[in-house]
Amino acid sequence: MSTMEVKLWNDKREREMFDNFAELFAIIKATERLEKAYVRDIISAQEYELECQKLIAHFKTLASTLKDTVPSIERFADTYKMECPAALNRLVVSGVPATVEHRATAAASASTSAAAVAECVQNFITSMDSLKLNMVAVDQVHPLLSDLYASLNKLTILPPDFEGKIKMKEWIARLSKMGAADELTEQQARQLHFDLESSYNSFMAALPNAVLFVIVDEFSAFVFLPAVDCFWVWFEFLGPTSKGEIS
């Protein structure tokens, strides 16, 4: 029985196109296997990242070359029944190795948490300083406690039954029943300051790894947040109408 040679191309241009198709096919398949090997912990994160970066670079170069003949990589994969969802996600959707993606997510999360911590500390100190300056009218105290309560709720590491959340919610409800011009009695102001100080201490105790130390005097605070690589936060109580600033 004789065999007949089948030519896939008619000229040099077509041959180059099919060679590129074969290269694209190989890159997608290799990326799929690499993703699975990383997920199964068969290779180290360092090895994975190095090889993945190479594949992504080759893919981008080839995809740019084939943009006219292969306008859709997903359609290409579907046409040749490749079934490589992990590779398509890495090459087409993400464009970076999973390790890089995870580091970026972690950094963003840490930055967001650090900002939330700083905001909580600022609101605690501003509220306590306000009472020291005898700002005891409802329309002065209520906004400060509302801001503090809102900032505590932003910090997801605090449990729903955190002391500060519960006490601030109770004080806000109490103040809401009073008139704007009403003032806290000396006893109420003293109790509120005690609750703020107690909640602040509980807050600091709940963040042993997020906040290294805080130096607080009557007017300012200096916070070290190692979660974002020595991120220093400075804020200052500027007066009766100021909530303070973070710079």
C-alpha positions as CSV (number, residue, x, y, z in Angstrom):
1,M,0.0,0.0,0.0
2,S,1.5,3.3,-1.1
3,T,1.4,6.4,1.0
4,M,0.6,9.8,-0.4
5,E,2.2,13.0,0.9
6,V,-0.2,15.7,1.9
7,K,1.0,19.2,1.7
8,L,-0.5,21.7,4.3
9,W,0.8,24.7,2.4
10,N,1.1,25.9,-1.1
11,D,3.8,28.5,-0.7
12,K,6.4,29.8,1.8
13,R,3.9,32.2,3.3
14,E,1.4,29.5,4.2
15,R,4.2,27.3,5.6
16,E,5.3,30.1,7.9
17,M,1.7,30.6,9.0
18,F,1.2,26.9,9.9
19,D,4.6,26.9,11.7
20,N,3.3,29.8,13.8
21,F,0.1,28.0,14.4
22,A,2.1,25.0,15.7
23,E,4.2,27.3,17.9
24,L,1.0,28.9,19.4
25,F,-0.5,25.5,20.0
26,A,2.7,24.3,21.8
27,I,2.8,27.5,24.0
28,I,-0.8,27.1,25.1
29,K,-0.4,23.4,25.8
30,A,2.9,24.0,27.7
31,T,1.2,26.8,29.8
32,E,-1.7,24.5,30.7
33,R,0.8,21.8,31.9
34,L,2.8,24.4,33.8
35,E,-0.3,25.7,35.6
36,K,-1.4,22.3,36.6
37,A,2.1,21.4,37.8
38,Y,2.2,24.6,40.0
39,V,-1.3,23.9,41.4
40,R,-0.2,20.4,42.3
41,D,3.0,21.7,43.9
42,I,5.1,19.6,41.6
43,I,7.4,22.6,40.9
44,S,8.5,25.5,43.2
45,A,7.0,28.9,42.9
46,Q,10.3,30.3,41.7
47,E,10.6,27.7,38.9
48,Y,7.0,28.3,38.0
49,E,7.3,32.1,37.8
50,L,10.5,31.9,35.6
51,E,9.0,29.5,33.1
52,C,5.6,31.2,33.1
53,Q,7.2,34.6,32.3
54,K,9.0,33.0,29.4
55,L,5.9,31.5,28.0
56,I,3.9,34.7,28.4
57,A,6.6,36.7,26.6
58,H,6.7,34.2,23.7
59,F,2.9,34.2,23.6
60,K,2.7,38.0,23.4
61,T,5.2,38.2,20.6
62,L,3.5,35.4,18.6
63,A,0.0,36.7,19.2
64,S,1.1,40.1,17.9
65,T,2.5,38.5,14.8
66,L,-0.7,36.5,14.2
67,K,-3.2,39.2,15.1
68,D,-4.5,39.3,11.5
69,T,-4.8,35.5,11.0
70,V,-5.8,34.6,14.6
71,P,-7.9,37.5,15.9
72,S,-9.2,35.4,18.8
73,I,-7.0,33.1,20.8
74,E,-10.1,31.5,22.4
75,R,-11.5,30.7,19.0
76,F,-8.2,29.2,18.0
77,A,-8.2,27.0,21.0
78,D,-11.8,26.0,20.4
79,T,-11.1,25.2,16.7
80,Y,-8.3,22.8,17.6
81,K,-10.2,21.4,20.6
82,M,-7.4,22.2,23.0
83,E,-9.4,22.4,26.3
84,C,-6.8,24.5,28.1
85,P,-8.8,26.9,30.4
86,A,-5.9,27.5,32.8
87,A,-3.6,28.5,30.0
88,L,-6.1,30.8,28.4
89,N,-6.7,32.5,31.7
90,R,-3.0,33.0,32.3
91,L,-2.0,34.0,28.8
92,V,-5.1,36.0,27.6
93,V,-6.9,37.2,30.8
94,S,-4.2,37.6,33.4
95,G,-1.0,38.2,31.5
96,V,1.2,37.6,34.5
97,P,2.3,34.5,36.5
98,A,0.0,33.4,39.3
99,T,2.7,34.2,41.9
100,V,2.9,37.8,40.7
101,E,-0.9,38.0,40.8
102,H,-1.0,36.8,44.3
103,R,1.7,39.1,45.5
104,A,-0.2,42.1,44.1
105,T,-3.4,41.0,45.8
106,A,-1.6,40.5,49.1
107,A,0.1,43.9,48.8
108,A,-3.2,45.6,48.0
109,S,-4.9,43.9,50.9
110,A,-2.1,44.9,53.3
111,S,-2.2,48.5,52.1
112,T,-6.0,48.6,52.5
113,S,-5.7,47.1,56.1
114,A,-3.0,49.6,57.0
115,A,-5.1,52.5,55.9
116,A,-8.1,51.2,57.8
117,V,-6.0,50.8,61.0
118,A,-4.6,54.4,60.6
119,E,-8.2,55.7,60.1
120,C,-9.4,53.9,63.3
121,V,-6.5,55.2,65.4
122,Q,-7.1,58.7,64.1
123,N,-10.8,58.6,64.9
124,F,-10.2,57.2,68.4
125,I,-7.7,59.9,69.3
126,T,-9.8,62.7,67.7
127,S,-12.9,61.6,69.7
128,M,-10.9,61.4,73.0
129,D,-9.2,64.8,72.4
130,S,-12.5,66.4,71.6
131,L,-13.9,65.4,75.0
132,K,-10.7,66.7,76.7
133,L,-11.4,70.1,75.0
134,N,-14.9,70.0,76.4
135,M,-16.6,69.5,73.0
136,V,-19.6,67.8,74.5
137,A,-22.6,69.0,72.4
138,V,-24.4,66.3,70.6
139,D,-23.8,67.9,67.1
140,Q,-20.0,67.8,68.0
141,V,-19.8,64.3,69.5
142,H,-22.2,62.4,67.2
143,P,-20.3,62.9,63.9
144,L,-17.0,61.8,65.5
145,L,-18.4,58.6,67.0
146,S,-20.2,57.9,63.7
147,D,-16.9,58.2,61.8
148,L,-15.2,56.0,64.4
149,Y,-17.9,53.3,64.2
150,A,-17.7,53.4,60.3
151,S,-13.9,53.0,60.3
152,L,-14.1,50.1,62.8
153,N,-16.5,48.3,60.5
154,K,-14.1,48.7,57.6
155,L,-11.5,46.6,59.4
156,T,-12.5,43.0,58.5
157,I,-10.1,41.5,61.1
158,L,-12.2,42.8,63.9
159,P,-15.1,40.4,65.0
160,P,-18.7,41.6,64.9
161,D,-18.9,41.6,68.7
162,F,-15.7,43.7,69.1
163,E,-16.1,45.8,72.2
164,G,-15.5,49.1,70.4
165,K,-18.2,48.4,67.8
166,I,-20.8,47.6,70.4
167,K,-20.1,50.6,72.7
168,M,-19.9,53.1,69.8
169,K,-23.2,51.7,68.4
170,E,-24.8,52.2,71.8
171,W,-23.5,55.7,72.2
172,I,-24.6,56.7,68.7
173,A,-28.1,55.4,69.5
174,R,-28.2,57.3,72.8
175,L,-27.1,60.5,71.1
176,S,-29.6,60.1,68.3
177,K,-32.4,60.5,70.8
178,M,-31.1,63.8,72.1
179,G,-31.3,67.3,70.5
180,A,-28.4,68.7,68.5
181,A,-27.8,71.5,71.0
182,D,-28.0,69.2,74.0
183,E,-24.8,68.5,75.8
184,L,-23.4,65.5,77.7
185,T,-23.3,65.9,81.4
186,E,-20.0,65.7,83.1
187,Q,-20.7,62.1,84.2
188,Q,-21.8,61.1,80.6
189,A,-18.6,62.7,79.1
190,R,-16.5,60.9,81.6
191,Q,-18.1,57.6,80.8
192,L,-17.8,58.1,77.1
193,H,-14.1,58.9,77.4
194,F,-13.7,55.8,79.6
195,D,-15.5,53.7,76.9
196,L,-13.3,55.2,74.1
197,E,-10.1,54.6,76.0
198,S,-11.2,51.0,76.9
199,S,-12.2,50.3,73.3
200,Y,-9.0,51.8,72.0
201,N,-6.9,49.5,74.2
202,S,-8.9,46.5,73.1
203,F,-8.4,47.7,69.5
204,M,-4.6,47.8,69.9
205,A,-4.6,44.4,71.6
206,A,-6.5,43.0,68.6
207,L,-3.7,44.2,66.2
208,P,-0.5,42.7,67.7
209,N,1.1,42.2,64.2
210,A,-0.4,45.1,62.4
211,V,0.7,47.9,64.6
212,L,4.1,47.8,66.3
213,F,3.6,50.8,68.5
214,V,1.8,54.1,68.9
215,I,3.1,57.2,70.6
216,V,0.2,59.4,71.6
217,D,0.2,62.8,73.4
218,E,-2.5,65.3,73.8
219,F,-2.2,66.5,70.2
220,S,-0.7,63.8,68.0
221,A,0.0,60.2,67.2
222,F,2.8,58.4,65.4
223,V,2.0,54.9,64.1
224,F,4.3,52.2,62.7
225,L,2.6,49.7,60.4
226,P,5.1,46.9,59.3
227,A,2.3,45.2,57.3
228,V,3.1,47.6,54.5
229,D,6.9,47.7,54.8
230,C,7.6,50.4,57.4
231,F,4.6,52.6,56.5
232,W,4.5,55.5,58.9
233,V,1.3,57.4,59.6
234,W,1.3,60.9,61.2
235,F,-1.8,62.7,62.1
236,E,-2.5,65.7,64.3
237,F,-5.5,67.1,66.1
238,L,-5.8,70.6,64.7
239,G,-8.6,72.1,66.7
240,P,-12.3,71.9,67.6
241,T,-13.4,71.8,63.9
242,S,-10.8,69.4,62.6
243,K,-10.9,65.6,62.6
244,G,-7.1,65.4,61.9
245,E,-5.2,64.6,58.8
246,I,-3.2,61.6,57.6
247,S,-0.1,62.3,55.5
